[in-house]
């Protein structure tokens, strides 16, 4: 779906409009540091942190905008923000 300048999106269209292309920095996990506290998942405004079966998490880069909240709030610094290479 192409959004015109100044246009209004209908509810529910964010599943169609992948917003990850806006990102300058992307989050990267260090699984050795992760304590599975779930703060990254709970605090992600884009719901781009997804739980895995082993209790760890993965990022849905299609929707992650690179805000860095997950990295900032991680109590063990298990997430770092790295420059996105396009």
Buried (B, 14 or more C-beta within 10 A) or exposed (E): EEEEEEEEEEEEEEEEEEEBEEBEBBBEBEEEEBEBEEBBBEBBEBEBBEEEEEEEBEBBBEBBBBBBBBBEBBEEEBBBBEEBEE
